[in-house]
Amino acid sequence: MTPDQIAALPYRACVGVMLVNAAGDVFVGQRIDNTAPAWQMPQGGIDPGESPLEAALRELGEEIGVSADLVRIEAETADWVRYDLPHDLVPRIWKGRYRGQEQKWFLLRFAGRDDQIDIATEHPEFSEWRWLPAADLVDNIVPFKRDVYRRLLAEFEDHL
C-alpha cells in the first residue's frame, strides 16, 4: 500500500484498559503472536451497540479472565486517543482496512488476587503477563504505541 492509500484509511474504534493493582503497578501481557518483546495492556474493538465501557469490561474478561466485579472504574481518557500503525503492518493487520486505532482508555483498579488473572482464555492473546511499575511502562511497549502510553500516564497520573 502506498502512503496516500494508508492515509485515506479510517481508524478502528477500540478501547484499552490500564489495569492497576493496589501497589500502583500496571498489568502488561506479552502478545502471543510475537516472538520479539511486545508487551501491551488489554485492548480491543467495540462491538455494534456496545458502549466503550462495556467493551472495556468485555475485553478484560476475554483477554485476561478478569470479571467486572474484580475491578473499580477510576478514570477514562477525556478524548479518544489515536495511533497509526507502521506502514509495513497496515496490509497485514485487520486485512488492511484501518490505518491505526482510535481508542477510549479506562483506568481500572484491580481488587482481586493474582491467581484470578487467567491469560489461558478461549482465544489467548498473551503468552505471559506481569505487573510493571508505571515508570517502566513506556520503555517496554512497542515503539509505535509509546506516545499513546505516555499520554495515558500523564492523564491518569493522579490515579497511579
DOSE-992513 format. One record per residue (C-alpha): x, y, z; residue number from 1; chain; residue in three letters. Coordinates in pm, whole numbers, always signed. Layout:
DOSE-992513
PT        x        y        z   resi   chain   resn
PT        X        Y        Z    NUM       A    ala
...
***
This chain:
DOSE-992513
PT        x        y        z   resi   chain   resn
PT       +0       +0       +0      1       A    met
PT     +119     +349      -75      2       A    thr
PT     +140     +618     +194      3       A    pro
PT     -152     +800      +26      4       A    asp
PT     -367     +484      +32      5       A    gln
PT     -287     +434     +401      6       A    ile
PT     -362     +798     +484      7       A    ala
PT     -708     +757     +328      8       A    ala
PT     -798     +467     +558      9       A    leu
PT    -1014     +518     +870     10       A    pro
PT     -916     +444    +1230     11       A    tyr
PT    -1056     +138    +1405     12       A    arg
PT    -1276     +220    +1708     13       A    ala
PT    -1124      +49    +2008     14       A    cys
PT    -1092      +55    +2385     15       A    val
PT     -798       -1    +2614     16       A    gly
PT     -763      -88    +2980     17       A    val
PT     -492      +26    +3216     18       A    met
PT     -539     -228    +3494     19       A    leu
PT     -360     -117    +3808     20       A    val
PT     -307     -319    +4125     21       A    asn
PT     -306     -190    +4483     22       A    ala
PT      +69     -114    +4461     23       A    ala
PT      +13     +105    +4154     24       A    gly
PT     +175     -139    +3911     25       A    asp
PT      +24     -187    +3566     26       A    val
PT      -81     -516    +3404     27       A    phe
PT     +101     -592    +3078     28       A    val
PT      +88     -903    +2863     29       A    gly
PT     +334    -1031    +2605     30       A    gln
PT     +150    -1073    +2274     31       A    arg
PT     +121    -1441    +2189     32       A    ile
PT     +163    -1370    +1815     33       A    asp
PT     +502    -1201    +1852     34       A    asn
PT     +834    -1361    +1946     35       A    thr
PT    +1001    -1023    +1999     36       A    ala
PT     +920     -829    +2316     37       A    pro
PT     +571     -690    +2252     38       A    ala
PT     +413     -606    +2585     39       A    trp
PT      +83     -422    +2594     40       A    gln
PT     -219     -351    +2808     41       A    met
PT     -553     -517    +2725     42       A    pro
PT     -733     -358    +2433     43       A    gln
PT     -983     -447    +2165     44       A    gly
PT    -1260     -343    +1932     45       A    gly
PT    -1603     -213    +2019     46       A    ile
PT    -1889     -438    +1910     47       A    asp
PT    -2203     -290    +1748     48       A    pro
PT    -2438     -146    +2012     49       A    gly
PT    -2172     -163    +2284     50       A    glu
PT    -2059     +138    +2486     51       A    ser
PT    -1685     +192    +2527     52       A    pro
PT    -1703      +94    +2895     53       A    leu
PT    -1898     -223    +2814     54       A    glu
PT    -1634     -308    +2552     55       A    ala
PT    -1351     -246    +2801     56       A    ala
PT    -1506     -477    +3061     57       A    leu
PT    -1577     -743    +2797     58       A    arg
PT    -1221     -725    +2663     59       A    glu
PT    -1084     -758    +3016     60       A    leu
PT    -1275    -1083    +3057     61       A    gly
PT    -1189    -1214    +2711     62       A    glu
PT     -818    -1134    +2729     63       A    glu
PT     -724    -1195    +3092     64       A    ile
PT    -1023    -1364    +3254     65       A    gly
PT    -1097    -1075    +3491     66       A    val
PT    -1466    -1011    +3556     67       A    ser
PT    -1622     -670    +3621     68       A    ala
PT    -1674     -746    +3990     69       A    asp
PT    -1295     -761    +4037     70       A    leu
PT    -1232     -403    +3920     71       A    val
PT    -1323      -49    +4018     72       A    arg
PT    -1354     +214    +3745     73       A    ile
PT    -1133     +509    +3839     74       A    glu
PT    -1086     +716    +3524     75       A    ala
PT    -1126     +738    +3149     76       A    glu
PT     -949     +947    +2890     77       A    thr
PT    -1113    +1280    +2820     78       A    ala
PT    -1080    +1225    +2446     79       A    asp
PT    -1021     +945    +2201     80       A    trp
PT     -653     +863    +2153     81       A    val
PT     -523     +776    +1806     82       A    arg
PT     -218     +596    +1682     83       A    tyr
PT     -102     +498    +1335     84       A    asp
PT      +39     +157    +1256     85       A    leu
PT     +379     +142    +1089     86       A    pro
PT     +317     +135     +711     87       A    his
PT     +454     -218     +672     88       A    asp
PT     +194     -352     +920     89       A    leu
PT     -115     -187     +769     90       A    val
PT     -172     -451     +496     91       A    pro
PT     -124     -737     +746     92       A    arg
PT     -338     -622    +1038     93       A    ile
PT     -719     -605    +1014     94       A    trp
PT     -689     -703     +647     95       A    lys
PT     -560     -359     +554     96       A    gly
PT     -889     -184     +638     97       A    arg
PT     -752      +58     +901     98       A    tyr
PT     -454     +290     +933     99       A    arg
PT     -447     +253    +1311    100       A    gly
PT     -675     +277    +1609    101       A    gln
PT     -880     +543    +1782    102       A    glu
PT     -912     +435    +2144    103       A    gln
PT    -1104     +527    +2457    104       A    lys
PT     -896     +421    +2757    105       A    trp
PT    -1010     +333    +3108    106       A    phe
PT     -806     +307    +3426    107       A    leu
PT     -942      +21    +3634    108       A    leu
PT     -821      -72    +3983    109       A    arg
PT     -783     -447    +4028    110       A    phe
PT     -941     -562    +4353    111       A    ala
PT     -876     -933    +4302    112       A    gly
PT     -587    -1171    +4356    113       A    arg
PT     -318    -1252    +4102    114       A    asp
PT     -449    -1608    +4073    115       A    asp
PT     -777    -1462    +3940    116       A    gln
PT     -595    -1341    +3628    117       A    ile
PT     -608    -1609    +3360    118       A    asp
PT     -448    -1547    +3021    119       A    ile
PT     -530    -1904    +2906    120       A    ala
PT     -861    -1784    +2765    121       A    thr
PT    -1068    -1927    +2480    122       A    glu
PT     -876    -1713    +2230    123       A    his
PT     -548    -1633    +2407    124       A    pro
PT     -376    -1305    +2321    125       A    glu
PT      -90    -1319    +2571    126       A    phe
PT     +182    -1579    +2632    127       A    ser
PT     +279    -1434    +2971    128       A    glu
PT     +193    -1142    +3193    129       A    trp
PT     +335     -933    +3476    130       A    arg
PT     +280     -626    +3688    131       A    trp
PT     +506     -346    +3571    132       A    leu
PT     +586      -24    +3758    133       A    pro
PT     +419     +264    +3575    134       A    ala
PT     +759     +433    +3535    135       A    ala
PT     +879     +133    +3328    136       A    asp
PT     +572     +108    +3106    137       A    leu
PT     +677     +315    +2804    138       A    val
PT    +1020     +151    +2768    139       A    asp
PT     +860     -195    +2746    140       A    asn
PT     +599     -119    +2480    141       A    ile
PT     +638     -150    +2103    142       A    val
PT     +770     +183    +1972    143       A    pro
PT     +464     +281    +1766    144       A    phe
PT     +242     +277    +2078    145       A    lys
PT     +477     +468    +2308    146       A    arg
PT     +320     +811    +2252    147       A    asp
PT      -21     +668    +2346    148       A    val
PT     +121     +519    +2665    149       A    tyr
PT     +299     +846    +2755    150       A    arg
PT      -31    +1030    +2714    151       A    arg
PT     -213     +775    +2933    152       A    leu
PT      +47     +803    +3209    153       A    leu
PT      +13    +1181    +3206    154       A    ala
PT     -367    +1176    +3200    155       A    glu
PT     -402     +906    +3467    156       A    phe
PT     -112    +1032    +3682    157       A    glu
PT     -331    +1125    +3980    158       A    asp
PT     -463     +766    +3998    159       A    his
PT     -129     +584    +3982    160       A    leu
***
